[in-house]
Amino acid sequence: MKQLYQATLNKWGEDAQYDQMVEECAELITALKHFRRGKVDQQTVIDELADVTLMLGQLTWMFGTEAVEESVQKKLKKLNKLLETSA
């Protein structure tokens, strides 16, 4: 994957990857809104999730896997505390 991520950076650059992530997130938002209204099927949402997942991998690699994982762990702890207090 690292080679693929580096190849995308080499070809399009960082700014393009940031813009691509924004675009993919917007498409996922749209697909979810349409899914809730019965305008698209589940596969459409899955396809958009796949696009966002790929871009998450790209940006995670760009910003540093360890830094992102550390932040994820902090967020998980916070979520667990919220779940404990709301039970």
mmCIF file of the C-alpha atoms, coordinates in Angstrom:
data_MODEL
# 
_entry.id   MODEL 
# 
loop_
_atom_site.group_PDB 
_atom_site.id 
_atom_site.type_symbol 
_atom_site.label_atom_id 
_atom_site.label_alt_id 
_atom_site.label_comp_id 
_atom_site.label_asym_id 
_atom_site.label_entity_id 
_atom_site.label_seq_id 
_atom_site.pdbx_PDB_ins_code 
_atom_site.Cartn_x 
_atom_site.Cartn_y 
_atom_site.Cartn_z 
_atom_site.occupancy 
_atom_site.B_iso_or_equiv 
_atom_site.pdbx_formal_charge 
_atom_site.auth_seq_id 
_atom_site.auth_comp_id 
_atom_site.auth_asym_id 
_atom_site.auth_atom_id 
_atom_site.pdbx_PDB_model_num 
ATOM 1  C CA . MET A 1 1  ? 0.000   0.000  0.000  1.00 0.00 ? 1  MET A CA 1 
ATOM 2  C CA . LYS A 1 2  ? 2.800   2.407  0.830  1.00 0.00 ? 2  LYS A CA 1 
ATOM 3  C CA . GLN A 1 3  ? 4.030   2.238  -2.757 1.00 0.00 ? 3  GLN A CA 1 
ATOM 4  C CA . LEU A 1 4  ? 0.536   2.985  -4.036 1.00 0.00 ? 4  LEU A CA 1 
ATOM 5  C CA . TYR A 1 5  ? 0.133   5.913  -1.636 1.00 0.00 ? 5  TYR A CA 1 
ATOM 6  C CA . GLN A 1 6  ? 3.517   7.317  -2.637 1.00 0.00 ? 6  GLN A CA 1 
ATOM 7  C CA . ALA A 1 7  ? 2.647   6.900  -6.302 1.00 0.00 ? 7  ALA A CA 1 
ATOM 8  C CA . THR A 1 8  ? -0.552  8.923  -5.853 1.00 0.00 ? 8  THR A CA 1 
ATOM 9  C CA . LEU A 1 9  ? 1.402   11.684 -4.132 1.00 0.00 ? 9  LEU A CA 1 
ATOM 10 C CA . ASN A 1 10 ? 4.019   11.664 -6.860 1.00 0.00 ? 10 ASN A CA 1 
ATOM 11 C CA . LYS A 1 11 ? 1.383   11.862 -9.579 1.00 0.00 ? 11 LYS A CA 1 
ATOM 12 C CA . TRP A 1 12 ? -1.149  14.310 -8.099 1.00 0.00 ? 12 TRP A CA 1 
ATOM 13 C CA . GLY A 1 13 ? 0.455   15.923 -5.033 1.00 0.00 ? 13 GLY A CA 1 
ATOM 14 C CA . GLU A 1 14 ? -0.750  16.492 -1.480 1.00 0.00 ? 14 GLU A CA 1 
ATOM 15 C CA . ASP A 1 15 ? -3.260  19.234 -2.193 1.00 0.00 ? 15 ASP A CA 1 
ATOM 16 C CA . ALA A 1 16 ? -5.036  17.056 -4.737 1.00 0.00 ? 16 ALA A CA 1 
ATOM 17 C CA . GLN A 1 17 ? -5.266  14.238 -2.200 1.00 0.00 ? 17 GLN A CA 1 
ATOM 18 C CA . TYR A 1 18 ? -6.804  16.570 0.391  1.00 0.00 ? 18 TYR A CA 1 
ATOM 19 C CA . ASP A 1 19 ? -9.316  17.738 -2.198 1.00 0.00 ? 19 ASP A CA 1 
ATOM 20 C CA . GLN A 1 20 ? -10.042 14.158 -3.223 1.00 0.00 ? 20 GLN A CA 1 
ATOM 21 C CA . MET A 1 21 ? -10.823 13.234 0.383  1.00 0.00 ? 21 MET A CA 1 
ATOM 22 C CA . VAL A 1 22 ? -13.245 16.145 0.670  1.00 0.00 ? 22 VAL A CA 1 
ATOM 23 C CA . GLU A 1 23 ? -14.928 15.052 -2.545 1.00 0.00 ? 23 GLU A CA 1 
ATOM 24 C CA . GLU A 1 24 ? -15.199 11.418 -1.448 1.00 0.00 ? 24 GLU A CA 1 
ATOM 25 C CA . CYS A 1 25 ? -16.654 12.432 1.928  1.00 0.00 ? 25 CYS A CA 1 
ATOM 26 C CA . ALA A 1 26 ? -19.203 14.633 0.197  1.00 0.00 ? 26 ALA A CA 1 
ATOM 27 C CA . GLU A 1 27 ? -20.187 11.764 -2.083 1.00 0.00 ? 27 GLU A CA 1 
ATOM 28 C CA . LEU A 1 28 ? -20.618 9.485  0.935  1.00 0.00 ? 28 LEU A CA 1 
ATOM 29 C CA . ILE A 1 29 ? -22.776 12.080 2.679  1.00 0.00 ? 29 ILE A CA 1 
ATOM 30 C CA . THR A 1 30 ? -24.935 12.382 -0.417 1.00 0.00 ? 30 THR A CA 1 
ATOM 31 C CA . ALA A 1 31 ? -25.225 8.610  -0.786 1.00 0.00 ? 31 ALA A CA 1 
ATOM 32 C CA . LEU A 1 32 ? -26.264 8.229  2.852  1.00 0.00 ? 32 LEU A CA 1 
ATOM 33 C CA . LYS A 1 33 ? -28.914 10.942 2.547  1.00 0.00 ? 33 LYS A CA 1 
ATOM 34 C CA . HIS A 1 34 ? -30.241 9.332  -0.635 1.00 0.00 ? 34 HIS A CA 1 
ATOM 35 C CA . PHE A 1 35 ? -30.172 5.865  0.945  1.00 0.00 ? 35 PHE A CA 1 
ATOM 36 C CA . ARG A 1 36 ? -32.295 7.033  3.869  1.00 0.00 ? 36 ARG A CA 1 
ATOM 37 C CA . ARG A 1 37 ? -34.847 8.361  1.370  1.00 0.00 ? 37 ARG A CA 1 
ATOM 38 C CA . GLY A 1 38 ? -34.788 5.195  -0.730 1.00 0.00 ? 38 GLY A CA 1 
ATOM 39 C CA . LYS A 1 39 ? -33.204 6.866  -3.759 1.00 0.00 ? 39 LYS A CA 1 
ATOM 40 C CA . VAL A 1 40 ? -30.100 4.629  -3.896 1.00 0.00 ? 40 VAL A CA 1 
ATOM 41 C CA . ASP A 1 41 ? -29.380 1.070  -2.874 1.00 0.00 ? 41 ASP A CA 1 
ATOM 42 C CA . GLN A 1 42 ? -27.020 -0.265 -0.225 1.00 0.00 ? 42 GLN A CA 1 
ATOM 43 C CA . GLN A 1 43 ? -24.317 -1.010 -2.800 1.00 0.00 ? 43 GLN A CA 1 
ATOM 44 C CA . THR A 1 44 ? -24.069 2.689  -3.645 1.00 0.00 ? 44 THR A CA 1 
ATOM 45 C CA . VAL A 1 45 ? -23.319 3.463  -0.012 1.00 0.00 ? 45 VAL A CA 1 
ATOM 46 C CA . ILE A 1 46 ? -20.829 0.591  0.154  1.00 0.00 ? 46 ILE A CA 1 
ATOM 47 C CA . ASP A 1 47 ? -19.029 1.878  -2.943 1.00 0.00 ? 47 ASP A CA 1 
ATOM 48 C CA . GLU A 1 48 ? -18.753 5.355  -1.430 1.00 0.00 ? 48 GLU A CA 1 
ATOM 49 C CA . LEU A 1 49 ? -17.551 3.862  1.871  1.00 0.00 ? 49 LEU A CA 1 
ATOM 50 C CA . ALA A 1 50 ? -14.846 2.049  -0.089 1.00 0.00 ? 50 ALA A CA 1 
ATOM 51 C CA . ASP A 1 51 ? -13.714 5.313  -1.695 1.00 0.00 ? 51 ASP A CA 1 
ATOM 52 C CA . VAL A 1 52 ? -13.568 7.059  1.687  1.00 0.00 ? 52 VAL A CA 1 
ATOM 53 C CA . THR A 1 53 ? -11.761 4.071  3.219  1.00 0.00 ? 53 THR A CA 1 
ATOM 54 C CA . LEU A 1 54 ? -9.080  4.241  0.529  1.00 0.00 ? 54 LEU A CA 1 
ATOM 55 C CA . MET A 1 55 ? -8.636  7.963  1.074  1.00 0.00 ? 55 MET A CA 1 
ATOM 56 C CA . LEU A 1 56 ? -8.502  7.448  4.848  1.00 0.00 ? 56 LEU A CA 1 
ATOM 57 C CA . GLY A 1 57 ? -5.631  5.059  4.271  1.00 0.00 ? 57 GLY A CA 1 
ATOM 58 C CA . GLN A 1 58 ? -3.900  7.592  2.062  1.00 0.00 ? 58 GLN A CA 1 
ATOM 59 C CA . LEU A 1 59 ? -4.276  10.470 4.507  1.00 0.00 ? 59 LEU A CA 1 
ATOM 60 C CA . THR A 1 60 ? -3.409  8.302  7.503  1.00 0.00 ? 60 THR A CA 1 
ATOM 61 C CA . TRP A 1 61 ? -0.176  7.384  5.758  1.00 0.00 ? 61 TRP A CA 1 
ATOM 62 C CA . MET A 1 62 ? 0.455   11.024 4.837  1.00 0.00 ? 62 MET A CA 1 
ATOM 63 C CA . PHE A 1 63 ? -0.055  12.325 8.383  1.00 0.00 ? 63 PHE A CA 1 
ATOM 64 C CA . GLY A 1 64 ? 1.606   9.369  10.083 1.00 0.00 ? 64 GLY A CA 1 
ATOM 65 C CA . THR A 1 65 ? 0.051   6.066  11.019 1.00 0.00 ? 65 THR A CA 1 
ATOM 66 C CA . GLU A 1 66 ? 1.273   6.159  14.605 1.00 0.00 ? 66 GLU A CA 1 
ATOM 67 C CA . ALA A 1 67 ? -0.049  9.671  15.229 1.00 0.00 ? 67 ALA A CA 1 
ATOM 68 C CA . VAL A 1 68 ? -3.449  8.772  13.807 1.00 0.00 ? 68 VAL A CA 1 
ATOM 69 C CA . GLU A 1 69 ? -3.614  5.519  15.777 1.00 0.00 ? 69 GLU A CA 1 
ATOM 70 C CA . GLU A 1 70 ? -2.749  7.375  18.976 1.00 0.00 ? 70 GLU A CA 1 
ATOM 71 C CA . SER A 1 71 ? -5.587  9.805  18.343 1.00 0.00 ? 71 SER A CA 1 
ATOM 72 C CA . VAL A 1 72 ? -7.979  6.944  17.556 1.00 0.00 ? 72 VAL A CA 1 
ATOM 73 C CA . GLN A 1 73 ? -7.126  5.288  20.869 1.00 0.00 ? 73 GLN A CA 1 
ATOM 74 C CA . LYS A 1 74 ? -7.842  8.545  22.737 1.00 0.00 ? 74 LYS A CA 1 
ATOM 75 C CA . LYS A 1 75 ? -11.191 8.842  20.959 1.00 0.00 ? 75 LYS A CA 1 
ATOM 76 C CA . LEU A 1 76 ? -12.062 5.235  21.810 1.00 0.00 ? 76 LEU A CA 1 
ATOM 77 C CA . LYS A 1 77 ? -11.346 5.861  25.488 1.00 0.00 ? 77 LYS A CA 1 
ATOM 78 C CA . LYS A 1 78 ? -13.565 8.929  25.397 1.00 0.00 ? 78 LYS A CA 1 
ATOM 79 C CA . LEU A 1 79 ? -16.338 6.955  23.698 1.00 0.00 ? 79 LEU A CA 1 
ATOM 80 C CA . ASN A 1 80 ? -16.100 4.182  26.300 1.00 0.00 ? 80 ASN A CA 1 
ATOM 81 C CA . LYS A 1 81 ? -16.430 6.751  29.096 1.00 0.00 ? 81 LYS A CA 1 
ATOM 82 C CA . LEU A 1 82 ? -19.482 8.257  27.419 1.00 0.00 ? 82 LEU A CA 1 
ATOM 83 C CA . LEU A 1 83 ? -21.064 4.830  27.103 1.00 0.00 ? 83 LEU A CA 1 
ATOM 84 C CA . GLU A 1 84 ? -20.367 4.039  30.765 1.00 0.00 ? 84 GLU A CA 1 
ATOM 85 C CA . THR A 1 85 ? -21.932 7.265  32.005 1.00 0.00 ? 85 THR A CA 1 
ATOM 86 C CA . SER A 1 86 ? -25.037 6.949  29.829 1.00 0.00 ? 86 SER A CA 1 
ATOM 87 C CA . ALA A 1 87 ? -25.826 3.386  30.908 1.00 0.00 ? 87 ALA A CA 1 
# 
